[in-house]
Amino acid sequence: MKRLSFKMIIVSLVASLTLAGCGSQGSQSTAGTTNEKAKIEIKASHNDPESSPRHKGLQEFAKIVDEKSEGRIKVTIYPNGQLSNGNNQTMIEQLQTGTLQMATVSNLVFASFEKKFGALSLPFLFSDRQKAYDVVDGEVGKELLDTLQAKGIHGAGYWEGGFRQITNSKKAITAPEDLQGLKIRVPEIKMYLSLYKLLGATATPMAFGEVFSALEQKVIDGQENPLVTIDASKFQEIQKHVTVWDYSWDALIVGFNKKFWDELDSESRQIIEDAVKEAGTLERGLVAQGDIDLIDKLTKEGMTVTQLTPEQKQAFRDKVSDVYKEVESEYTKELIDKLVEAAK
């Protein structure tokens, strides 16, 4: 009997030790999972070529997060709209669904999802790019980014698309009357329709992917975009004139899929936020320098470049001032007033 009891004690001890060992192994695995943060992979998309400031900004972003996370956060960049067939709206939808974790897209494209983003490009709102940076990096810019949460997107900050300039195949534009009768492609936004109507042009809304062929086939006379976009799209091959008038500014919104963002640990979020700002400084600098360099490049490639004086710009500004009133129903008077005040 004693021998049986002794055997039972031994069996119980072995079983207990086995269970304890199993429990200990599970705990280490959990601890390992908890303490050793998971690797993070980010698919980042944009619609520009590899030579663009946007792509170089994303390369810098990828480098920074890789270094600061010691290789834990990896970014794969997809330029030229590879994953969205060049369609920016599709890119935003992919960001919402989580097909993409990150994208950099113009505020004018985001205006299709939240109209108020179009207000950042109101005509002659910003006298220079530093004013634009101050506004989007400040309270008003943050308020706009916060509206994206309901759309399934976390807005992490603003980079720069650049000041929009106008090209055409007919003549140099130096005064409002020079636009009379010209067919100009504009973004599919009410503000631009109103603006070009006031200038006497025929505003033609059109998806960006259709612009080159429309210019080539003379369906339209001209278009307007930042110089970096004009050059990247090779519009100089089919347009003779470009007028530098800095009439409307483009922001690039750096967005992340909200579910992806919400599931990040605090350290990873901080690394990514810091990298967005740091890489954004580089990207903005490249856009600003590009505006200088591209004037020379486009001239050498055969375009007639007309740079407006402050007095010439004022004539256009006076002509389109009524646009601010016309778009109050879209952007709200409160937002427009805030932007105007912040841009002073």
C-alpha positions as CSV (number, residue, x, y, z in Angstrom):
1,M,0.0,0.0,0.0
2,K,2.8,2.3,0.9
3,R,4.6,1.4,-2.3
4,L,1.4,2.3,-4.3
5,S,1.0,5.6,-2.5
6,F,4.7,6.4,-3.2
7,K,4.1,5.6,-6.9
8,M,1.1,7.9,-7.0
9,I,3.0,10.7,-5.4
10,I,5.8,10.3,-8.0
11,V,3.2,10.3,-10.9
12,S,1.5,13.4,-9.5
13,L,4.9,15.2,-9.2
14,V,5.8,14.4,-12.8
15,A,2.4,15.5,-14.0
16,S,2.7,18.8,-12.1
17,L,6.1,19.5,-13.4
18,T,5.0,18.7,-16.9
19,L,2.1,21.1,-16.6
20,A,4.3,23.8,-15.0
21,G,6.7,23.4,-17.9
22,C,4.0,23.8,-20.5
23,G,2.7,26.8,-18.7
24,S,6.1,28.3,-18.5
25,Q,6.7,27.7,-22.2
26,G,3.4,29.5,-23.2
27,S,4.2,32.4,-20.9
28,Q,7.6,32.9,-22.5
29,S,6.1,32.8,-25.9
30,T,3.5,35.4,-24.9
31,A,6.1,37.5,-23.2
32,G,8.3,37.2,-26.3
33,T,5.3,38.4,-28.4
34,T,4.6,41.2,-26.0
35,N,8.2,42.4,-25.5
36,E,9.5,41.8,-29.0
37,K,7.3,44.1,-31.1
38,A,6.0,42.6,-34.3
39,K,7.5,43.6,-37.7
40,I,5.5,46.2,-39.6
41,E,5.1,46.3,-43.3
42,I,3.8,49.4,-45.1
43,K,2.7,49.5,-48.7
44,A,3.0,53.2,-49.7
45,S,1.5,54.4,-53.0
46,H,1.7,57.6,-55.1
47,N,1.0,58.6,-58.7
48,D,4.3,60.3,-59.6
49,P,7.5,58.9,-61.3
50,E,10.6,57.9,-59.3
51,S,12.3,61.2,-60.2
52,S,9.6,63.2,-58.4
53,P,10.0,65.0,-55.0
54,R,7.1,62.9,-53.7
55,H,8.9,59.6,-54.5
56,K,12.2,60.9,-53.0
57,G,10.2,62.0,-49.9
58,L,8.8,58.5,-49.5
59,Q,12.3,57.0,-49.9
60,E,13.5,59.3,-47.1
61,F,10.5,58.3,-45.0
62,A,11.3,54.6,-45.6
63,K,14.9,55.1,-44.7
64,I,14.1,57.0,-41.5
65,V,11.5,54.5,-40.1
66,D,13.9,51.6,-41.0
67,E,16.7,53.2,-39.0
68,K,14.7,54.3,-36.0
69,S,12.9,51.0,-35.7
70,E,16.1,49.0,-36.2
71,G,14.7,47.3,-39.2
72,R,11.3,46.5,-37.7
73,I,9.3,48.8,-39.9
74,K,9.7,48.2,-43.6
75,V,8.2,50.4,-46.4
76,T,7.6,49.3,-50.0
77,I,6.9,52.2,-52.3
78,Y,4.7,51.8,-55.4
79,P,5.2,54.9,-57.7
80,N,3.4,55.8,-60.9
81,G,0.0,54.6,-59.6
82,Q,1.1,51.0,-60.1
83,L,-1.5,49.6,-57.8
84,S,-4.4,51.8,-58.8
85,N,-3.9,52.0,-62.6
86,G,-3.0,55.7,-62.2
87,N,-6.3,56.6,-60.6
88,N,-5.9,58.7,-57.5
89,Q,-9.5,58.1,-56.3
90,T,-8.9,54.4,-56.5
91,M,-5.8,54.9,-54.5
92,I,-7.8,56.6,-51.7
93,E,-10.3,53.8,-51.8
94,Q,-7.5,51.3,-51.4
95,L,-6.3,53.2,-48.5
96,Q,-9.7,53.1,-46.9
97,T,-10.1,49.3,-47.4
98,G,-6.5,48.5,-46.2
99,T,-5.2,47.3,-49.5
100,L,-2.7,50.1,-48.9
101,Q,-1.4,51.2,-45.5
102,M,-0.1,54.6,-46.8
103,A,-0.6,57.0,-49.7
104,T,0.3,60.6,-50.6
105,V,-2.5,62.2,-52.5
106,S,-3.4,65.8,-53.5
107,N,-5.9,67.7,-51.3
108,L,-7.9,68.2,-54.6
109,V,-8.4,64.5,-54.9
110,F,-9.3,64.2,-51.2
111,A,-11.9,66.9,-51.9
112,S,-14.0,64.2,-53.7
113,F,-14.3,62.4,-50.3
114,E,-14.4,65.5,-48.1
115,K,-15.2,68.8,-50.0
116,K,-13.6,71.1,-47.5
117,F,-10.1,70.0,-48.6
118,G,-10.7,72.0,-51.8
119,A,-10.6,75.2,-49.8
120,L,-6.8,74.9,-49.4
121,S,-6.5,75.6,-53.1
122,L,-8.6,78.8,-53.1
123,P,-7.2,81.3,-55.7
124,F,-4.4,83.5,-54.4
125,L,-5.0,82.3,-50.8
126,F,-1.3,82.0,-50.1
127,S,1.2,84.7,-51.1
128,D,4.1,82.3,-50.7
129,R,4.7,78.7,-49.8
130,Q,5.8,79.4,-46.2
131,K,2.4,80.9,-45.5
132,A,0.9,77.7,-46.9
133,Y,3.1,75.5,-44.6
134,D,2.1,77.6,-41.6
135,V,-1.6,77.1,-42.3
136,V,-1.6,73.4,-43.0
137,D,0.8,72.7,-40.1
138,G,-1.4,74.7,-37.8
139,E,-4.8,74.4,-36.2
140,V,-6.8,74.7,-39.5
141,G,-4.8,72.0,-41.2
142,K,-5.2,69.6,-38.2
143,E,-9.0,70.2,-38.2
144,L,-9.2,69.2,-41.8
145,L,-7.1,66.1,-41.2
146,D,-9.4,65.1,-38.4
147,T,-12.3,64.9,-40.8
148,L,-10.7,61.9,-42.4
149,Q,-11.1,59.7,-39.4
150,A,-14.8,59.1,-40.3
151,K,-13.6,58.1,-43.8
152,G,-11.4,55.3,-42.5
153,I,-8.2,57.3,-42.9
154,H,-5.7,58.8,-40.5
155,G,-4.2,62.0,-41.8
156,A,-0.6,62.2,-40.5
157,G,0.4,65.5,-42.1
158,Y,0.9,67.5,-45.2
159,W,3.7,67.5,-47.8
160,E,3.6,69.8,-50.9
161,G,2.3,69.4,-54.4
162,G,3.3,73.0,-55.4
163,F,1.8,76.1,-56.8
164,R,-0.3,75.5,-59.9
165,Q,0.7,77.1,-63.2
166,I,-1.1,77.2,-66.5
167,T,0.0,75.9,-69.9
168,N,-1.6,76.3,-73.3
169,S,-0.9,75.8,-77.0
170,K,-2.1,79.2,-78.2
171,K,-0.4,82.3,-76.6
172,A,1.4,83.8,-73.6
173,I,-1.0,84.7,-70.8
174,T,-0.2,87.9,-69.0
175,A,-3.7,89.4,-68.3
176,P,-7.2,88.0,-67.5
177,E,-8.5,88.8,-71.0
178,D,-5.8,86.5,-72.5
179,L,-7.9,83.5,-71.2
180,Q,-11.0,84.5,-73.1
181,G,-12.3,81.6,-75.1
182,L,-9.5,79.2,-74.2
183,K,-10.6,75.6,-73.3
184,I,-8.7,74.8,-70.1
185,R,-8.8,71.4,-68.4
186,V,-9.6,71.9,-64.7
187,P,-9.9,69.5,-61.7
188,E,-13.5,68.1,-61.2
189,I,-14.2,70.6,-58.5
190,K,-16.9,73.4,-58.5
191,M,-14.4,76.1,-57.4
192,Y,-12.3,75.8,-60.6
193,L,-15.4,75.9,-62.8
194,S,-16.5,79.2,-61.1
195,L,-12.9,80.6,-61.2
196,Y,-12.3,80.0,-64.9
197,K,-15.8,81.2,-65.8
198,L,-15.0,84.5,-64.2
199,L,-11.8,84.6,-66.3
200,G,-13.7,84.1,-69.5
201,A,-12.3,80.7,-70.3
202,T,-14.2,77.5,-71.0
203,A,-13.5,75.3,-68.0
204,T,-13.4,71.6,-69.0
205,P,-13.5,69.2,-66.0
206,M,-11.5,66.0,-66.8
207,A,-9.8,63.1,-65.0
208,F,-6.1,63.7,-65.0
209,G,-5.3,60.5,-66.8
210,E,-7.1,61.8,-69.9
211,V,-5.4,65.2,-70.1
212,F,-2.3,64.4,-72.2
213,S,-4.4,62.8,-75.0
214,A,-6.9,65.6,-74.9
215,L,-4.2,68.2,-75.3
216,E,-2.5,66.1,-78.1
217,Q,-5.8,65.8,-80.0
218,K,-6.6,69.6,-79.5
219,V,-9.8,68.7,-77.5
220,I,-8.6,71.3,-75.0
221,D,-6.2,74.2,-75.4
222,G,-4.5,74.0,-72.0
223,Q,-4.4,72.8,-68.4
224,E,-3.1,73.9,-65.0
225,N,-0.9,72.0,-62.6
226,P,2.3,72.4,-60.5
227,L,5.5,72.6,-62.6
228,V,6.7,69.3,-61.2
229,T,3.5,67.6,-62.6
230,I,3.8,69.5,-65.9
231,D,7.3,68.2,-66.3
232,A,6.6,64.6,-65.1
233,S,3.6,64.4,-67.5
234,K,5.7,65.7,-70.4
235,F,3.2,68.4,-71.2
236,Q,6.0,70.5,-72.7
237,E,6.0,68.1,-75.6
238,I,2.5,69.3,-76.7
239,Q,2.2,72.7,-75.0
240,K,4.0,75.9,-76.1
241,H,3.3,78.3,-73.3
242,V,3.5,78.2,-69.5
243,T,2.5,81.1,-67.3
244,V,3.9,81.1,-63.7
245,W,1.3,82.9,-61.6
246,D,1.2,80.8,-58.4
247,Y,-2.6,81.2,-58.3
248,S,-3.5,78.1,-56.4
249,W,-1.5,75.8,-54.0
250,D,-1.6,72.0,-53.8
251,A,-1.1,70.2,-50.6
252,L,-0.2,66.5,-50.5
253,I,-1.9,64.7,-47.7
254,V,0.0,61.8,-46.1
255,G,-2.7,59.3,-45.2
256,F,-2.7,55.9,-43.4
257,N,-5.4,53.3,-43.2
258,K,-7.1,54.0,-39.9
259,K,-7.4,50.4,-38.8
260,F,-3.7,49.9,-39.5
261,W,-2.9,53.1,-37.6
262,D,-5.1,52.3,-34.6
263,E,-3.4,48.9,-34.2
264,L,0.1,50.3,-34.1
265,D,2.0,50.4,-30.7
266,S,2.8,53.9,-29.4
267,E,6.5,53.6,-30.2
268,S,5.9,52.7,-33.8
269,R,3.3,55.6,-34.2
270,Q,5.8,58.1,-32.9
271,I,8.5,56.8,-35.2
272,I,6.2,57.1,-38.2
273,E,4.9,60.5,-37.2
274,D,8.4,61.9,-36.8
275,A,9.5,60.4,-40.1
276,V,6.5,62.0,-41.9
277,K,7.6,65.4,-40.6
278,E,11.3,64.9,-41.3
279,A,10.8,63.5,-44.8
280,G,8.2,66.2,-45.5
281,T,10.8,68.9,-44.9
282,L,13.0,67.2,-47.6
283,E,10.0,66.8,-50.0
284,R,8.9,70.4,-49.6
285,G,12.4,71.6,-50.2
286,L,12.7,69.6,-53.4
287,V,9.4,71.0,-54.7
288,A,10.5,74.6,-54.0
289,Q,13.9,74.0,-55.7
290,G,12.1,72.3,-58.5
291,D,10.1,75.4,-59.2
292,I,13.3,77.2,-59.8
293,D,15.1,74.5,-61.8
294,L,12.1,73.6,-63.9
295,I,11.7,77.1,-65.3
296,D,15.1,76.7,-66.9
297,K,14.5,73.1,-68.0
298,L,11.1,73.9,-69.6
299,T,12.6,76.9,-71.4
300,K,15.5,74.8,-72.8
301,E,13.0,72.2,-73.9
302,G,11.2,74.8,-76.1
303,M,8.4,76.3,-73.9
304,T,7.8,80.1,-73.6
305,V,7.8,80.7,-69.9
306,T,6.0,83.9,-68.7
307,Q,6.5,84.9,-65.1
308,L,3.9,87.3,-63.8
309,T,4.8,90.4,-61.8
310,P,2.9,91.1,-58.5
311,E,0.9,93.8,-60.4
312,Q,-0.1,91.3,-63.1
313,K,-1.1,88.7,-60.4
314,Q,-3.2,91.3,-58.7
315,A,-5.3,91.8,-61.9
316,F,-6.2,88.1,-61.8
317,R,-6.8,88.2,-58.1
318,D,-9.3,91.0,-58.5
319,K,-11.1,89.2,-61.3
320,V,-11.7,86.0,-59.3
321,S,-12.4,87.4,-55.8
322,D,-16.1,86.5,-56.1
323,V,-15.1,82.8,-56.0
324,Y,-14.7,82.9,-52.3
325,K,-18.4,83.9,-51.9
326,E,-19.6,81.4,-54.5
327,V,-18.0,78.4,-52.7
328,E,-19.2,79.1,-49.2
329,S,-21.9,76.4,-49.6
330,E,-19.2,73.9,-50.3
331,Y,-16.5,74.9,-47.8
332,T,-18.5,77.0,-45.2
333,K,-17.9,80.6,-44.5
334,E,-16.3,79.7,-41.2
335,L,-13.6,77.6,-42.8
336,I,-12.9,80.2,-45.5
337,D,-12.6,83.0,-42.9
338,K,-10.2,80.8,-40.8
339,L,-8.0,80.1,-43.8
340,V,-7.9,83.8,-44.9
341,E,-7.0,84.9,-41.4
342,A,-4.4,82.2,-40.9
343,A,-2.8,83.0,-44.4
344,K,-2.2,86.7,-43.6
